[in-house]
Amino acid sequence: MALPTLPPRSGGAEPPGKAAKTHHLQFDLSRLGQEELLALRADIDQRLPVRALRDLDLEHELVIQLLTVQQLQRDVLSDDEVPANQRAQTANSVAAVLQQLAQLQSKVHTSERLKRLEANLVQALKEAPLEVQRAWLDGYEQMGGAQ
C-alpha cells in the first residue's frame, strides 16, 4: 500500500534556490482510512525514533499495536485464500495485545488506588498526635519505605 502524497504547499511556488519556510502542512487527514493513517503513523514513528525509555508512552504504543493487529485481522479474514492457521495467528495476536492492555490497565488502576490511599494516609497522619506520626515514620523507615 502506497502512502498518499502530500498536496503542494499553498501560496505559489518559491523562487528557485529558496526553500519554503513553512512548518505547517496543509493536509486533510479526515479523508484517509484507518489503514492509511496507521501506515502514515508507522512511517512517522520510524523517522522520529525514541531517545529513551521514559519517552515511550506504553499505553499509547499498545493501543496503536492493537489497532494495527486488528487491521491485519480484518485483512486476513476478508481474504478467502489465507490459510486457517494464519487466520488463527491473527486472532491470537489480537488476544495477546488485548491481554497486555488489560494488564497495563490493571497496573495503572492499582497505582492510582495506592496514590489515593497514600494521600489519605498522609492527611490522617497530619491530624494525628506527634508521637503517632513519629512511630509511623520510624516503622516506615525500618521497612525501607523512606529511601
N, C-alpha and C positions, 0 to 999 in steps of 0.2 A: 504494500500500500504506500503510495507516494504522499508525502505531506503537501498540503495546499501551499501555493505560492503566495507570498505577501503582495498586496496591491502596491502600485507605485506611490511614492510619497506625494502628498498633495502640495500645491503651491508652485508647480512648474519645475523645470529642470535647473540644476545648479550650473553655474559656469564651468567650463572644462577645467579640470585640475583642482576644483574646490569641492571638498567633501561636505555632505549635508551635516548640519549641526543640530540634529533633532534627536531626542531620546524617547519620543512618544510615537508608537506605531499606530497607524490608522488601520485596524484590522477587526472585523466583526466575527468574533468567536461564536456568536449565537447561531451561526449557520452551520457549524461543524457538529458532527455526531460524536457520540461518546468515544467511539473507536479512534477517530481522528484527534480528538482532544487528548486522549491517553497517549497516543503516539507523539503528539507535539510536546506533552509534558515530559515524556521519557527522553526526548531529544534535548529539551532544555535542561533537565536534570543532569544529563550526561555531560553537557557543556559547562555546567556550574557545579563542580564537584564539592562535596562536603569536606571541610578542612579539619573538623574534629568531631568526635562522637557527641559532644554536647550540642553540636549544631543540628543533630538529627532529631526530628520530631517523629518518634517511633509510631505514635498513634496515626499520624498523617500517612507515613510510609506504609503502614499495614492497610489502611483504607484504600490507598492507591493500588496496592498489591491485590486487594480483594476485587476492586473494580476491573483490573487487568485480567485476573483469572476468570472472573465472571464473563467478561467479553470473550475470552478464549473458549470458555464452556459453551457460550451461545453459538460461536462459530463452528465448533466441533459438532454440536448437536444438530445444527442445521445442515450439515454435510453428511449425506447418507453413505458416502464412501469411506468414512472414518471408521476404523475397526472398533469393536466393542471395548477392547482393553484400553484404547486411548480415550474413549468416552468416559470410562470408569476412572482413569487417571485424572482427567479434568475435574470430575466430581470430587475425588479425593483431595485435589489441590484446593478447591473452594472450601471444603470442610476443614482442611488444615489451617487455612488463613482465618476462617471464622473462629476456630478454636483459639488461635493466637490472640485475636481481637477480644474474645471473651475473657481470656486470662489477663490481658492488659487492663481491660475494664475493671475486672475484679481487684487487681492490684491498685489501680487508681482509686477505686471506691474505698478500699481498706486504708490507703494512705490518707485520703481526705477525712475518713472517720477518725483516724488516730490524731490528725491535726486538731479536729474539733474537740476530741477528748482531752488532748493536751492543753488547749486553750481554756477549757472548763476547769481543769485541774489547777492551772496557774491562777485563775480567778479565785478559786476556792482557797488556795494557799495564801493569797494576798489577804484574805479575810480571816485566816486562822491566826491563833496566837503565835508569837515569835518562836517559842520553844517547839511548837509543832512544825513550823517552817524549817527550822534548823534540823530537827530529827529527820524530816523527809529528805532534805537535801543531802544529809550525811548518808542516808541509805541509798540514795540515788547515785552519789559519787562512788560508794562501795561496789555498786553493781556495774560501774564503768559507764554510767549514763552521761556524766559531765566531763567529756574529754576535750 
